[in-house]
Amino acid sequence: MYKLVAIDVDDTLLNDELIISAANQAALQKAVEQGVTITLATGRMYASAKQIARQINLDVPIITYQGALVKTLQDEVVLYSQSVPKEAAAIIADYAAMHQLHLQFFIDDQLYGLEDNEIIQQYAQIRHIPYQIETDYKSLVTKPLNKLLIIDEQQDLDQIAKDLHQLTGQELNITKSKSSFLEITHPKGTKGHALQFLAEHIGCTMEETIAIGDSWNDHDMIELAGLGVAMGNATPQLKAIADYITATNNDDGVKEVIDKFVLHS
């Protein structure tokens, strides 16, 4: 029944050691062999996500930047792209500078920061990507932005998100991928929009899709998919809207879904 499975990466496909288990890999390979399209749907940049995709031998377009970019793996053709509106980006950058927030810019699949500090160093190290420092943020916001990322204390991000919505006056996609990550993309740069695009691209209906995730940034694709799955370690809000709750990312929750709903084993 299901022809397309979109899987979040961090805390979903990857366990807490940032590894794809052998059990998950084997289940996904069996699904691919049966003709099912397996893709990633992540907030990570394309350069980072493709490293994960290659570990499970995917040869399909993948959803990155929360859905703001869908790009093929082999020939790297951009199929779907939505940039942060420049006027809104400038307002957000000014706000971040005024409040001394750590803001990262993603331009043409390159990571830029304003200061070479421990925050950006750790972010780049975990995702195995390089970064560049550009102290003049006003020059960065004039370029097509895949995404903006604010990294701050969890308790402050909800208020920051409210402030940004009010200041920009735009229906931006502002969401948390982790408790300390506030991600800003185009209003159509969501995993739900990208999943709808990809389903149409490969010729299947939304009823024939499965979406698997753990955080609130996964909610729209989980609500839109034919089968929306929350991980056992997912946020309570995501579990509340899911059609099915699987095991945790440390207990091969992705394999459970593939076995039960795709392989029927």
VOBAPA-873172 format. One record per residue (C-alpha): y, z, x; residue in three letters. Coordinates in Angstrom, 2 decimals, padded with zeros to 5 digits. Layout:
BEGIN
<r><yy>Y</yy><zz>Z</zz><xx>X</xx><aa>ALA</aa></r>
...
This chain:
BEGIN
<r><yy>000.00</yy><zz>000.00</zz><xx>000.00</xx><aa>MET</aa></r>
<r><yy>002.49</yy><zz>000.94</zz><xx>002.72</xx><aa>TYR</aa></r>
<r><yy>003.76</yy><zz>-001.81</zz><xx>005.02</xx><aa>LYS</aa></r>
<r><yy>006.60</yy><zz>-000.11</zz><xx>006.93</xx><aa>LEU</aa></r>
<r><yy>006.71</yy><zz>003.40</zz><xx>008.44</xx><aa>VAL</aa></r>
<r><yy>009.99</yy><zz>004.71</zz><xx>009.92</xx><aa>ALA</aa></r>
<r><yy>009.62</yy><zz>007.79</zz><xx>012.11</xx><aa>ILE</aa></r>
<r><yy>012.33</yy><zz>010.05</zz><xx>013.48</xx><aa>ASP</aa></r>
<r><yy>011.94</yy><zz>010.85</zz><xx>017.18</xx><aa>VAL</aa></r>
<r><yy>013.13</yy><zz>014.32</zz><xx>018.18</xx><aa>ASP</aa></r>
<r><yy>011.24</yy><zz>017.19</zz><xx>016.54</xx><aa>ASP</aa></r>
<r><yy>009.19</yy><zz>014.65</zz><xx>014.57</xx><aa>THR</aa></r>
<r><yy>007.31</yy><zz>012.16</zz><xx>016.74</xx><aa>LEU</aa></r>
<r><yy>007.99</yy><zz>014.18</zz><xx>019.90</xx><aa>LEU</aa></r>
<r><yy>006.64</yy><zz>017.71</zz><xx>020.23</xx><aa>ASN</aa></r>
<r><yy>008.71</yy><zz>020.54</zz><xx>021.66</xx><aa>ASP</aa></r>
<r><yy>007.81</yy><zz>019.38</zz><xx>025.17</xx><aa>GLU</aa></r>
<r><yy>009.35</yy><zz>015.97</zz><xx>024.33</xx><aa>LEU</aa></r>
<r><yy>005.94</yy><zz>014.29</zz><xx>024.49</xx><aa>ILE</aa></r>
<r><yy>004.15</yy><zz>011.98</zz><xx>022.06</xx><aa>ILE</aa></r>
<r><yy>000.69</yy><zz>013.48</zz><xx>021.66</xx><aa>SER</aa></r>
<r><yy>-002.41</yy><zz>011.40</zz><xx>022.28</xx><aa>ALA</aa></r>
<r><yy>-003.44</yy><zz>012.00</zz><xx>018.67</xx><aa>ALA</aa></r>
<r><yy>-000.16</yy><zz>010.62</zz><xx>017.33</xx><aa>ASN</aa></r>
<r><yy>-000.36</yy><zz>007.63</zz><xx>019.65</xx><aa>GLN</aa></r>
<r><yy>-003.91</yy><zz>006.80</zz><xx>018.56</xx><aa>ALA</aa></r>
<r><yy>-003.08</yy><zz>007.02</zz><xx>014.86</xx><aa>ALA</aa></r>
<r><yy>-000.02</yy><zz>004.79</zz><xx>015.23</xx><aa>LEU</aa></r>
<r><yy>-002.00</yy><zz>002.22</zz><xx>017.22</xx><aa>GLN</aa></r>
<r><yy>-004.62</yy><zz>002.05</zz><xx>014.47</xx><aa>LYS</aa></r>
<r><yy>-001.90</yy><zz>001.51</zz><xx>011.87</xx><aa>ALA</aa></r>
<r><yy>-000.38</yy><zz>-001.31</zz><xx>013.91</xx><aa>VAL</aa></r>
<r><yy>-003.81</yy><zz>-002.92</zz><xx>014.26</xx><aa>GLU</aa></r>
<r><yy>-004.07</yy><zz>-002.90</zz><xx>010.46</xx><aa>GLN</aa></r>
<r><yy>-000.82</yy><zz>-004.87</zz><xx>010.21</xx><aa>GLY</aa></r>
<r><yy>001.52</yy><zz>-001.99</zz><xx>009.35</xx><aa>VAL</aa></r>
<r><yy>005.01</yy><zz>-002.12</zz><xx>010.88</xx><aa>THR</aa></r>
<r><yy>005.73</yy><zz>001.13</zz><xx>012.73</xx><aa>ILE</aa></r>
<r><yy>009.33</yy><zz>001.69</zz><xx>013.78</xx><aa>THR</aa></r>
<r><yy>011.55</yy><zz>004.47</zz><xx>015.09</xx><aa>LEU</aa></r>
<r><yy>014.55</yy><zz>005.78</zz><xx>013.16</xx><aa>ALA</aa></r>
<r><yy>016.60</yy><zz>007.95</zz><xx>015.47</xx><aa>THR</aa></r>
<r><yy>020.06</yy><zz>009.15</zz><xx>016.29</xx><aa>GLY</aa></r>
<r><yy>019.39</yy><zz>008.32</zz><xx>019.92</xx><aa>ARG</aa></r>
<r><yy>021.06</yy><zz>005.37</zz><xx>021.56</xx><aa>MET</aa></r>
<r><yy>019.02</yy><zz>002.20</zz><xx>021.87</xx><aa>TYR</aa></r>
<r><yy>018.60</yy><zz>002.56</zz><xx>025.65</xx><aa>ALA</aa></r>
<r><yy>016.94</yy><zz>005.93</zz><xx>025.14</xx><aa>SER</aa></r>
<r><yy>014.92</yy><zz>005.04</zz><xx>022.02</xx><aa>ALA</aa></r>
<r><yy>013.35</yy><zz>001.95</zz><xx>023.57</xx><aa>LYS</aa></r>
<r><yy>011.77</yy><zz>004.15</zz><xx>026.25</xx><aa>GLN</aa></r>
<r><yy>010.01</yy><zz>006.08</zz><xx>023.48</xx><aa>ILE</aa></r>
<r><yy>009.04</yy><zz>002.88</zz><xx>021.64</xx><aa>ALA</aa></r>
<r><yy>007.40</yy><zz>001.45</zz><xx>024.75</xx><aa>ARG</aa></r>
<r><yy>005.22</yy><zz>004.53</zz><xx>025.09</xx><aa>GLN</aa></r>
<r><yy>003.51</yy><zz>003.57</zz><xx>021.83</xx><aa>ILE</aa></r>
<r><yy>003.61</yy><zz>-000.16</zz><xx>022.55</xx><aa>ASN</aa></r>
<r><yy>005.91</yy><zz>-001.12</zz><xx>019.68</xx><aa>LEU</aa></r>
<r><yy>007.09</yy><zz>-004.71</zz><xx>019.39</xx><aa>ASP</aa></r>
<r><yy>009.42</yy><zz>-004.44</zz><xx>016.39</xx><aa>VAL</aa></r>
<r><yy>013.09</yy><zz>-003.82</zz><xx>015.66</xx><aa>PRO</aa></r>
<r><yy>013.99</yy><zz>-000.13</zz><xx>015.96</xx><aa>ILE</aa></r>
<r><yy>016.63</yy><zz>001.90</zz><xx>014.12</xx><aa>ILE</aa></r>
<r><yy>019.04</yy><zz>003.72</zz><xx>016.44</xx><aa>THR</aa></r>
<r><yy>022.40</yy><zz>005.55</zz><xx>016.35</xx><aa>TYR</aa></r>
<r><yy>021.49</yy><zz>007.14</zz><xx>012.99</xx><aa>GLN</aa></r>
<r><yy>021.11</yy><zz>003.63</zz><xx>011.55</xx><aa>GLY</aa></r>
<r><yy>024.26</yy><zz>002.06</zz><xx>012.99</xx><aa>ALA</aa></r>
<r><yy>022.21</yy><zz>-000.33</zz><xx>015.15</xx><aa>LEU</aa></r>
<r><yy>018.92</yy><zz>-002.14</zz><xx>014.50</xx><aa>VAL</aa></r>
<r><yy>017.78</yy><zz>-004.11</zz><xx>017.53</xx><aa>LYS</aa></r>
<r><yy>014.58</yy><zz>-005.85</zz><xx>018.60</xx><aa>THR</aa></r>
<r><yy>012.62</yy><zz>-004.52</zz><xx>021.56</xx><aa>LEU</aa></r>
<r><yy>011.42</yy><zz>-007.61</zz><xx>023.40</xx><aa>GLN</aa></r>
<r><yy>014.40</yy><zz>-009.98</zz><xx>023.31</xx><aa>ASP</aa></r>
<r><yy>016.96</yy><zz>-007.26</zz><xx>022.41</xx><aa>GLU</aa></r>
<r><yy>018.55</yy><zz>-009.16</zz><xx>019.53</xx><aa>VAL</aa></r>
<r><yy>020.95</yy><zz>-007.15</zz><xx>017.36</xx><aa>VAL</aa></r>
<r><yy>019.95</yy><zz>-007.52</zz><xx>013.72</xx><aa>LEU</aa></r>
<r><yy>022.21</yy><zz>-004.93</zz><xx>012.11</xx><aa>TYR</aa></r>
<r><yy>025.31</yy><zz>-003.25</zz><xx>013.52</xx><aa>SER</aa></r>
<r><yy>028.03</yy><zz>-001.03</zz><xx>012.08</xx><aa>GLN</aa></r>
<r><yy>030.82</yy><zz>000.34</zz><xx>014.31</xx><aa>SER</aa></r>
<r><yy>032.89</yy><zz>003.44</zz><xx>013.67</xx><aa>VAL</aa></r>
<r><yy>036.23</yy><zz>002.31</zz><xx>012.17</xx><aa>PRO</aa></r>
<r><yy>038.79</yy><zz>002.32</zz><xx>014.99</xx><aa>LYS</aa></r>
<r><yy>041.50</yy><zz>004.16</zz><xx>013.04</xx><aa>GLU</aa></r>
<r><yy>039.07</yy><zz>006.95</zz><xx>012.15</xx><aa>ALA</aa></r>
<r><yy>037.77</yy><zz>007.08</zz><xx>015.73</xx><aa>ALA</aa></r>
<r><yy>041.30</yy><zz>007.60</zz><xx>017.04</xx><aa>ALA</aa></r>
<r><yy>041.92</yy><zz>010.45</zz><xx>014.60</xx><aa>ILE</aa></r>
<r><yy>038.62</yy><zz>012.12</zz><xx>015.54</xx><aa>ILE</aa></r>
<r><yy>039.36</yy><zz>011.79</zz><xx>019.27</xx><aa>ALA</aa></r>
<r><yy>042.83</yy><zz>013.31</zz><xx>018.81</xx><aa>ASP</aa></r>
<r><yy>041.31</yy><zz>016.20</zz><xx>016.82</xx><aa>TYR</aa></r>
<r><yy>038.67</yy><zz>016.80</zz><xx>019.51</xx><aa>ALA</aa></r>
<r><yy>041.31</yy><zz>016.81</zz><xx>022.25</xx><aa>ALA</aa></r>
<r><yy>043.53</yy><zz>019.21</zz><xx>020.30</xx><aa>MET</aa></r>
<r><yy>040.66</yy><zz>021.65</zz><xx>019.73</xx><aa>HIS</aa></r>
<r><yy>039.12</yy><zz>021.16</zz><xx>023.18</xx><aa>GLN</aa></r>
<r><yy>035.80</yy><zz>019.93</zz><xx>021.76</xx><aa>LEU</aa></r>
<r><yy>033.14</yy><zz>018.14</zz><xx>023.76</xx><aa>HIS</aa></r>
<r><yy>033.19</yy><zz>014.56</zz><xx>022.48</xx><aa>LEU</aa></r>
<r><yy>030.91</yy><zz>011.73</zz><xx>023.61</xx><aa>GLN</aa></r>
<r><yy>031.47</yy><zz>008.03</zz><xx>023.00</xx><aa>PHE</aa></r>
<r><yy>028.75</yy><zz>005.39</zz><xx>022.65</xx><aa>PHE</aa></r>
<r><yy>030.06</yy><zz>001.89</zz><xx>023.37</xx><aa>ILE</aa></r>
<r><yy>027.87</yy><zz>-001.19</zz><xx>023.83</xx><aa>ASP</aa></r>
<r><yy>024.89</yy><zz>001.12</zz><xx>024.31</xx><aa>ASP</aa></r>
<r><yy>026.62</yy><zz>003.00</zz><xx>027.12</xx><aa>GLN</aa></r>
<r><yy>027.38</yy><zz>006.72</zz><xx>027.09</xx><aa>LEU</aa></r>
<r><yy>030.92</yy><zz>007.83</zz><xx>027.98</xx><aa>TYR</aa></r>
<r><yy>032.31</yy><zz>011.31</zz><xx>028.40</xx><aa>GLY</aa></r>
<r><yy>035.76</yy><zz>012.64</zz><xx>029.16</xx><aa>LEU</aa></r>
<r><yy>034.63</yy><zz>015.28</zz><xx>031.65</xx><aa>GLU</aa></r>
<r><yy>031.64</yy><zz>015.48</zz><xx>033.98</xx><aa>ASP</aa></r>
<r><yy>030.32</yy><zz>018.83</zz><xx>032.82</xx><aa>ASN</aa></r>
<r><yy>026.99</yy><zz>020.55</zz><xx>032.18</xx><aa>GLU</aa></r>
<r><yy>026.87</yy><zz>019.44</zz><xx>028.54</xx><aa>ILE</aa></r>
<r><yy>026.88</yy><zz>015.71</zz><xx>029.21</xx><aa>ILE</aa></r>
<r><yy>024.67</yy><zz>016.16</zz><xx>032.28</xx><aa>GLN</aa></r>
<r><yy>021.96</yy><zz>017.89</zz><xx>030.22</xx><aa>GLN</aa></r>
<r><yy>022.27</yy><zz>015.38</zz><xx>027.40</xx><aa>TYR</aa></r>
<r><yy>021.81</yy><zz>012.45</zz><xx>029.76</xx><aa>ALA</aa></r>
<r><yy>018.99</yy><zz>014.10</zz><xx>031.67</xx><aa>GLN</aa></r>
<r><yy>016.89</yy><zz>014.84</zz><xx>028.57</xx><aa>ILE</aa></r>
<r><yy>017.34</yy><zz>011.29</zz><xx>027.27</xx><aa>ARG</aa></r>
<r><yy>016.86</yy><zz>009.64</zz><xx>030.67</xx><aa>HIS</aa></r>
<r><yy>020.09</yy><zz>007.65</zz><xx>030.47</xx><aa>ILE</aa></r>
<r><yy>023.10</yy><zz>007.22</zz><xx>032.75</xx><aa>PRO</aa></r>
<r><yy>026.65</yy><zz>008.09</zz><xx>031.72</xx><aa>TYR</aa></r>
<r><yy>030.19</yy><zz>007.24</zz><xx>032.71</xx><aa>GLN</aa></r>
<r><yy>033.35</yy><zz>009.34</zz><xx>032.76</xx><aa>ILE</aa></r>
<r><yy>036.59</yy><zz>007.96</zz><xx>031.35</xx><aa>GLU</aa></r>
<r><yy>039.42</yy><zz>010.48</zz><xx>031.08</xx><aa>THR</aa></r>
<r><yy>041.60</yy><zz>008.24</zz><xx>028.89</xx><aa>ASP</aa></r>
<r><yy>040.00</yy><zz>008.57</zz><xx>025.46</xx><aa>TYR</aa></r>
<r><yy>042.69</yy><zz>006.41</zz><xx>023.86</xx><aa>LYS</aa></r>
<r><yy>041.26</yy><zz>003.39</zz><xx>025.66</xx><aa>SER</aa></r>
<r><yy>037.73</yy><zz>004.21</zz><xx>024.48</xx><aa>LEU</aa></r>
<r><yy>038.55</yy><zz>004.33</zz><xx>020.78</xx><aa>VAL</aa></r>
<r><yy>039.88</yy><zz>000.77</zz><xx>020.84</xx><aa>THR</aa></r>
<r><yy>036.38</yy><zz>-000.55</zz><xx>021.60</xx><aa>LYS</aa></r>
<r><yy>033.47</yy><zz>-001.04</zz><xx>019.17</xx><aa>PRO</aa></r>
<r><yy>031.83</yy><zz>002.38</zz><xx>018.90</xx><aa>LEU</aa></r>
<r><yy>028.17</yy><zz>002.74</zz><xx>017.97</xx><aa>ASN</aa></r>
<r><yy>028.64</yy><zz>006.46</zz><xx>017.47</xx><aa>LYS</aa></r>
<r><yy>030.72</yy><zz>009.52</zz><xx>018.29</xx><aa>LEU</aa></r>
<r><yy>029.04</yy><zz>012.83</zz><xx>019.07</xx><aa>LEU</aa></r>
<r><yy>030.57</yy><zz>016.30</zz><xx>019.09</xx><aa>ILE</aa></r>
<r><yy>028.49</yy><zz>019.03</zz><xx>020.74</xx><aa>ILE</aa></r>
<r><yy>029.54</yy><zz>022.55</zz><xx>019.79</xx><aa>ASP</aa></r>
<r><yy>028.35</yy><zz>025.87</zz><xx>018.42</xx><aa>GLU</aa></r>
<r><yy>026.32</yy><zz>025.57</zz><xx>015.22</xx><aa>GLN</aa></r>
<r><yy>028.57</yy><zz>027.87</zz><xx>013.20</xx><aa>GLN</aa></r>
<r><yy>031.65</yy><zz>025.75</zz><xx>013.96</xx><aa>ASP</aa></r>
<r><yy>030.29</yy><zz>022.29</zz><xx>013.16</xx><aa>LEU</aa></r>
<r><yy>030.35</yy><zz>022.56</zz><xx>009.36</xx><aa>ASP</aa></r>
<r><yy>034.07</yy><zz>023.33</zz><xx>009.39</xx><aa>GLN</aa></r>
<r><yy>034.69</yy><zz>020.57</zz><xx>011.94</xx><aa>ILE</aa></r>
<r><yy>032.90</yy><zz>018.09</zz><xx>009.66</xx><aa>ALA</aa></r>
<r><yy>035.08</yy><zz>019.14</zz><xx>006.70</xx><aa>LYS</aa></r>
<r><yy>038.22</yy><zz>018.80</zz><xx>008.82</xx><aa>ASP</aa></r>
<r><yy>037.25</yy><zz>015.30</zz><xx>009.97</xx><aa>LEU</aa></r>
<r><yy>036.52</yy><zz>014.10</zz><xx>006.46</xx><aa>HIS</aa></r>
<r><yy>039.93</yy><zz>015.33</zz><xx>005.31</xx><aa>GLN</aa></r>
<r><yy>041.81</yy><zz>013.95</zz><xx>008.30</xx><aa>LEU</aa></r>
<r><yy>040.29</yy><zz>010.49</zz><xx>008.28</xx><aa>THR</aa></r>
<r><yy>040.27</yy><zz>010.09</zz><xx>004.51</xx><aa>GLY</aa></r>
<r><yy>037.26</yy><zz>007.83</zz><xx>004.94</xx><aa>GLN</aa></r>
<r><yy>033.66</yy><zz>008.03</zz><xx>003.80</xx><aa>GLU</aa></r>
<r><yy>032.27</yy><zz>008.28</zz><xx>007.30</xx><aa>LEU</aa></r>
<r><yy>028.67</yy><zz>009.23</zz><xx>007.94</xx><aa>ASN</aa></r>
<r><yy>029.10</yy><zz>012.67</zz><xx>009.51</xx><aa>ILE</aa></r>
<r><yy>025.81</yy><zz>014.49</zz><xx>009.93</xx><aa>THR</aa></r>
<r><yy>023.96</yy><zz>016.97</zz><xx>012.13</xx><aa>LYS</aa></r>
<r><yy>020.91</yy><zz>015.74</zz><xx>014.00</xx><aa>SER</aa></r>
<r><yy>020.47</yy><zz>019.09</zz><xx>015.74</xx><aa>LYS</aa></r>
<r><yy>022.13</yy><zz>022.40</zz><xx>015.03</xx><aa>SER</aa></r>
<r><yy>024.74</yy><zz>021.79</zz><xx>017.75</xx><aa>SER</aa></r>
<r><yy>025.09</yy><zz>017.99</zz><xx>017.39</xx><aa>PHE</aa></r>
<r><yy>027.64</yy><zz>016.52</zz><xx>014.96</xx><aa>LEU</aa></r>
<r><yy>027.17</yy><zz>012.75</zz><xx>014.80</xx><aa>GLU</aa></r>
<r><yy>029.75</yy><zz>010.33</zz><xx>013.39</xx><aa>ILE</aa></r>
<r><yy>028.94</yy><zz>006.74</zz><xx>012.45</xx><aa>THR</aa></r>
<r><yy>030.14</yy><zz>004.02</zz><xx>010.09</xx><aa>HIS</aa></r>
<r><yy>029.53</yy><zz>004.88</zz><xx>006.40</xx><aa>PRO</aa></r>
<r><yy>026.79</yy><zz>002.25</zz><xx>006.38</xx><aa>LYS</aa></r>
<r><yy>025.46</yy><zz>003.44</zz><xx>009.72</xx><aa>GLY</aa></r>
<r><yy>022.78</yy><zz>005.65</zz><xx>008.20</xx><aa>THR</aa></r>
<r><yy>019.02</yy><zz>005.68</zz><xx>008.47</xx><aa>LYS</aa></r>
<r><yy>018.79</yy><zz>004.86</zz><xx>004.78</xx><aa>GLY</aa></r>
<r><yy>020.93</yy><zz>001.74</zz><xx>005.06</xx><aa>HIS</aa></r>
<r><yy>019.00</yy><zz>000.63</zz><xx>008.15</xx><aa>ALA</aa></r>
<r><yy>015.63</yy><zz>001.23</zz><xx>006.49</xx><aa>LEU</aa></r>
<r><yy>016.68</yy><zz>-000.88</zz><xx>003.50</xx><aa>GLN</aa></r>
<r><yy>017.81</yy><zz>-003.65</zz><xx>005.84</xx><aa>PHE</aa></r>
<r><yy>014.62</yy><zz>-003.56</zz><xx>007.86</xx><aa>LEU</aa></r>
<r><yy>012.38</yy><zz>-003.56</zz><xx>004.78</xx><aa>ALA</aa></r>
<r><yy>014.12</yy><zz>-006.69</zz><xx>003.52</xx><aa>GLU</aa></r>
<r><yy>013.95</yy><zz>-008.21</zz><xx>007.01</xx><aa>HIS</aa></r>
<r><yy>010.17</yy><zz>-007.90</zz><xx>007.23</xx><aa>ILE</aa></r>
<r><yy>009.65</yy><zz>-008.75</zz><xx>003.56</xx><aa>GLY</aa></r>
<r><yy>008.55</yy><zz>-005.53</zz><xx>001.91</xx><aa>CYS</aa></r>
<r><yy>009.92</yy><zz>-003.39</zz><xx>-000.91</xx><aa>THR</aa></r>
<r><yy>011.24</yy><zz>000.14</zz><xx>-000.49</xx><aa>MET</aa></r>
<r><yy>008.22</yy><zz>001.35</zz><xx>-002.49</xx><aa>GLU</aa></r>
<r><yy>006.09</yy><zz>000.06</zz><xx>000.40</xx><aa>GLU</aa></r>
<r><yy>007.89</yy><zz>002.20</zz><xx>003.00</xx><aa>THR</aa></r>
<r><yy>007.28</yy><zz>005.66</zz><xx>004.43</xx><aa>ILE</aa></r>
<r><yy>010.02</yy><zz>007.70</zz><xx>006.14</xx><aa>ALA</aa></r>
<r><yy>009.25</yy><zz>010.79</zz><xx>008.23</xx><aa>ILE</aa></r>
<r><yy>011.84</yy><zz>013.24</zz><xx>009.56</xx><aa>GLY</aa></r>
<r><yy>012.85</yy><zz>016.84</zz><xx>010.17</xx><aa>ASP</aa></r>
<r><yy>016.65</yy><zz>017.17</zz><xx>009.86</xx><aa>SER</aa></r>
<r><yy>019.31</yy><zz>016.54</zz><xx>007.26</xx><aa>TRP</aa></r>
<r><yy>020.34</yy><zz>013.32</zz><xx>009.01</xx><aa>ASN</aa></r>
<r><yy>016.98</yy><zz>011.95</zz><xx>007.78</xx><aa>ASP</aa></r>
<r><yy>017.66</yy><zz>012.76</zz><xx>004.13</xx><aa>HIS</aa></r>
<r><yy>018.86</yy><zz>009.38</zz><xx>002.88</xx><aa>ASP</aa></r>
<r><yy>015.91</yy><zz>007.43</zz><xx>004.28</xx><aa>MET</aa></r>
<r><yy>013.52</yy><zz>010.07</zz><xx>002.93</xx><aa>ILE</aa></r>
<r><yy>015.13</yy><zz>009.85</zz><xx>-000.50</xx><aa>GLU</aa></r>
<r><yy>015.03</yy><zz>006.03</zz><xx>-000.50</xx><aa>LEU</aa></r>
<r><yy>011.54</yy><zz>005.48</zz><xx>000.91</xx><aa>ALA</aa></r>
<r><yy>008.53</yy><zz>005.01</zz><xx>-001.31</xx><aa>GLY</aa></r>
<r><yy>007.11</yy><zz>008.11</zz><xx>000.37</xx><aa>LEU</aa></r>
<r><yy>009.54</yy><zz>010.54</zz><xx>001.93</xx><aa>GLY</aa></r>
<r><yy>007.91</yy><zz>013.01</zz><xx>004.32</xx><aa>VAL</aa></r>
<r><yy>009.35</yy><zz>016.19</zz><xx>005.83</xx><aa>ALA</aa></r>
<r><yy>007.78</yy><zz>017.74</zz><xx>008.91</xx><aa>MET</aa></r>
<r><yy>006.41</yy><zz>021.26</zz><xx>008.71</xx><aa>GLY</aa></r>
<r><yy>009.25</yy><zz>022.27</zz><xx>011.05</xx><aa>ASN</aa></r>
<r><yy>011.89</yy><zz>020.48</zz><xx>008.94</xx><aa>ALA</aa></r>
<r><yy>014.96</yy><zz>022.18</zz><xx>007.51</xx><aa>THR</aa></r>
<r><yy>014.46</yy><zz>023.80</zz><xx>004.09</xx><aa>PRO</aa></r>
<r><yy>016.95</yy><zz>021.37</zz><xx>002.56</xx><aa>GLN</aa></r>
<r><yy>014.91</yy><zz>018.38</zz><xx>003.71</xx><aa>LEU</aa></r>
<r><yy>011.63</yy><zz>019.89</zz><xx>002.53</xx><aa>LYS</aa></r>
<r><yy>013.18</yy><zz>020.38</zz><xx>-000.90</xx><aa>ALA</aa></r>
<r><yy>013.73</yy><zz>016.63</zz><xx>-001.41</xx><aa>ILE</aa></r>
<r><yy>010.58</yy><zz>015.33</zz><xx>000.31</xx><aa>ALA</aa></r>
<r><yy>007.61</yy><zz>013.87</zz><xx>-001.54</xx><aa>ASP</aa></r>
<r><yy>005.21</yy><zz>015.35</zz><xx>001.00</xx><aa>TYR</aa></r>
<r><yy>005.36</yy><zz>018.03</zz><xx>003.70</xx><aa>ILE</aa></r>
<r><yy>003.15</yy><zz>017.41</zz><xx>006.71</xx><aa>THR</aa></r>
<r><yy>002.23</yy><zz>019.54</zz><xx>009.72</xx><aa>ALA</aa></r>
<r><yy>004.78</yy><zz>020.38</zz><xx>012.42</xx><aa>THR</aa></r>
<r><yy>005.74</yy><zz>018.19</zz><xx>015.35</xx><aa>ASN</aa></r>
<r><yy>003.56</yy><zz>020.41</zz><xx>017.55</xx><aa>ASN</aa></r>
<r><yy>000.55</yy><zz>019.97</zz><xx>015.25</xx><aa>ASP</aa></r>
<r><yy>000.48</yy><zz>016.16</zz><xx>015.00</xx><aa>ASP</aa></r>
<r><yy>002.28</yy><zz>015.95</zz><xx>011.67</xx><aa>GLY</aa></r>
<r><yy>002.85</yy><zz>012.21</zz><xx>012.13</xx><aa>VAL</aa></r>
<r><yy>-000.88</yy><zz>011.63</zz><xx>012.60</xx><aa>LYS</aa></r>
<r><yy>-001.58</yy><zz>013.54</zz><xx>009.38</xx><aa>GLU</aa></r>
<r><yy>000.69</yy><zz>011.19</zz><xx>007.43</xx><aa>VAL</aa></r>
<r><yy>-000.75</yy><zz>008.04</zz><xx>008.99</xx><aa>ILE</aa></r>
<r><yy>-004.33</yy><zz>009.20</zz><xx>008.42</xx><aa>ASP</aa></r>
<r><yy>-003.74</yy><zz>010.25</zz><xx>004.82</xx><aa>LYS</aa></r>
<r><yy>-001.46</yy><zz>007.53</zz><xx>003.49</xx><aa>PHE</aa></r>
<r><yy>-001.98</yy><zz>004.49</zz><xx>005.76</xx><aa>VAL</aa></r>
<r><yy>-005.49</yy><zz>004.67</zz><xx>007.21</xx><aa>LEU</aa></r>
<r><yy>-006.91</yy><zz>006.68</zz><xx>004.26</xx><aa>HIS</aa></r>
<r><yy>-009.18</yy><zz>008.58</zz><xx>006.61</xx><aa>SER</aa></r>
